[in-house]
Amino acid sequence: MHLRRCFMCIITVSFLFYLFLSVYLNFSLRSHDARNGVLFYQGLSFADRVPVQTKIKCTNEMTNFVFIKCMKCATETMASVLRRFGYLRNLTFVLPVKRNLYLGWPFPIELSDIRLSKFDYNILLEHSIYNGSFLQQIMPNNTMYITMIRNPWDHFKSTYNYFDVGEIGDVPNKSIETYLKNITYYESIYKSPEKNWRRHCVPEGFSITRNLLSHCLGFPLGFPAGREDISKNQGKLQSYINDLEERFSLVMIVDYFAESLVLLKRIMCWSFKDIVYHHSNMGNYKDSNLKSLKPEGEYYKIHRNWSNVDYMLFNHFNKTLWQKIKNEGPDFYEEVQQFRLIQLLVERFCFIENMWKFPNKYMTIPGSKFGKKFNITGEDCVLMNTYMLPLLWAKFYEIEGVSPEQFEDVEKRPKPLKGCSIR
């Protein structure tokens, strides 16, 4: 009875908070222009809380960057932010050949995986395996390198769910606990030639649950066959991590998404408008018990041993993220709070009030010491919620001055062509 009352109290408090927030947003911030019906927000002033005289640290935005898009790390949400940034500025993207989704992933990226351009590339962000020497050949000297990783335990649960490891691996009841108890056996089934037709984008012999984060960042871990495997060599692992830290301007952490985005904004000299987002490709757990499985006990220990490089990688860059944040100074947290509020307003405007249906409607976000005033339009909302790779292909043909039929003559290109296709 007491538990039930407590539960009802929590529901009541949550409802009242949501009601208060809705009323506040509706009556304190919202207004309409009676002449043209434009929706905007007023009465919201960050300057009331933050000294306006403080200067924004930088003004020249960075437009050349590589984003290593690791599987199941909120990277499609992040990619939608980055694609929008480049699309609106007519920047040149490194794009997969044909209608491929990946730049060779999970194989090392090669020249045959990318569309050749007569212009210098600005952005690479589709799924690829980090290869520093190759990327330096095709990207400008001032390219910024960024990526995003995730707590390995949560990452494991997400990949196990998303890639149907339990079902394809013939795990009884698809149980993740059963899988972990005999992980090498069920892995061999999942990776076998007989399951090729079920795995779709995952090639034979590739593990989707073992050190996947590290593999995406180019660690030599024995795939493809014949490649060195340094997973048991602590010295080589630490040396490789040190090289990554030197090369990458920022390794973001999914678990601290808002903090990571604000840090990215500062490092890249971007604006709040550049980093607002709408969640994309969020996986739904088919087994609710899987989502709630805690990082503790026997199963957690098995996975730490199984995916040891990912844990070493995450622990290192989790520390460096917080060191970078510390170096930014105390006003960093003020900026994070301001960004959270802006994000809330944008989500409400675009996807609760559904202003993506009305291109000419807009919302004004006031300026502060952390950025200039800007508008969010219905068109911005559409771009936030659009899978933009097909738009980038169309823009690519336009910029290159060729038709799709002319450009898709790939018979003269080196083979094999790798990667999943949407065609």
TATA-V274510 format. One record per backbone hydrogen bond with DSSP energy under -0.5 kcal/mol. NH is the residue of the N-H (numbers start at 1). CO is the residue of the C=O. Records with the same first field share a line. If there is no record, write none. Layout:
NH = CO, CO
This chain:
5 = 1
6 = 2
7 = 3
8 = 4
9 = 5
10 = 6
11 = 7
12 = 8
13 = 9
14 = 10
15 = 11
16 = 12
17 = 13
18 = 14
19 = 15
20 = 16
21 = 17
22 = 18
23 = 19
24 = 20
25 = 21
26 = 22
27 = 23
28 = 24
29 = 24, 25
30 = 25
31 = 40
33 = 38
34 = 32
37 = 33
40 = 31
42 = 29
45 = 43
46 = 44
48 = 45
49 = 46
50 = 46
54 = 51
61 = 59
62 = 268
65 = 63, 122
66 = 144
67 = 124
68 = 66, 146
69 = 67
70 = 68
73 = 70
78 = 74
79 = 75
80 = 76
81 = 77
82 = 78
83 = 79
84 = 80
85 = 81
86 = 82
87 = 83
88 = 84
89 = 85, 86
90 = 87
91 = 86
93 = 91
94 = 123
95 = 93
97 = 113
100 = 97
101 = 420
102 = 420
103 = 127
104 = 102
105 = 127
107 = 104
109 = 129
113 = 110
114 = 111
115 = 95
116 = 114
121 = 138
122 = 92
123 = 92
124 = 65
125 = 94
130 = 128, 216
135 = 131
136 = 132
137 = 133, 134
138 = 134
139 = 135
140 = 121
143 = 140
144 = 64
146 = 66, 144
147 = 250
148 = 68
149 = 252
155 = 151
156 = 152
157 = 153
158 = 154
159 = 155
160 = 156
161 = 157
162 = 158
163 = 159
164 = 161
165 = 160
166 = 160
168 = 164
169 = 165
170 = 167
171 = 166
174 = 171
175 = 172
179 = 175
180 = 176
181 = 177
182 = 178
183 = 180
186 = 182
187 = 183
188 = 184
189 = 185
190 = 186
191 = 187
192 = 189
195 = 192
196 = 193
198 = 195
199 = 195
200 = 196
201 = 199
202 = 199
203 = 201
205 = 191
206 = 203
208 = 206
211 = 209
215 = 211
216 = 212
217 = 213
218 = 215
219 = 214
221 = 219
222 = 228
227 = 224
230 = 220, 228
233 = 230
234 = 232
237 = 233
238 = 234
239 = 235
240 = 236
241 = 237
242 = 238
243 = 239
244 = 240
245 = 241
246 = 242
247 = 243
248 = 244
249 = 145
250 = 145
252 = 147, 250
254 = 149
256 = 253
257 = 254
260 = 256
261 = 257
262 = 258
263 = 259
264 = 260
265 = 261
266 = 262
267 = 263
268 = 264
269 = 265
270 = 265
275 = 271, 272
276 = 272
285 = 283
288 = 286
290 = 287
291 = 287
292 = 288
293 = 289, 290
296 = 294
300 = 296
301 = 297
302 = 298
303 = 299
304 = 300
305 = 301
306 = 302
307 = 303
308 = 305
311 = 307
312 = 308
313 = 309
314 = 310
315 = 311
316 = 312
317 = 313
318 = 314
319 = 315
320 = 316
321 = 317
322 = 318
323 = 319
324 = 320
325 = 321
326 = 322
327 = 323
328 = 324, 325
329 = 325, 326
332 = 329
333 = 330
334 = 330
335 = 331
336 = 332
337 = 333
338 = 334
339 = 335
340 = 336
341 = 337
342 = 338
343 = 339
344 = 340
345 = 341
346 = 342
347 = 343
348 = 344
349 = 345
350 = 346
351 = 347
352 = 347, 348
353 = 348
355 = 349
356 = 350
357 = 354
358 = 355
361 = 358
362 = 39
363 = 376
365 = 363, 374
366 = 364
368 = 371
371 = 368
374 = 365
376 = 363
377 = 375
378 = 359, 361
379 = 359
381 = 377
382 = 378
383 = 379
384 = 380
385 = 381, 382
386 = 383
388 = 386
392 = 388
393 = 389
394 = 390
395 = 391
396 = 392
397 = 393
398 = 394
399 = 395
400 = 396
401 = 397
402 = 397
407 = 403
408 = 404
409 = 406
410 = 408
413 = 410
418 = 416
422 = 99
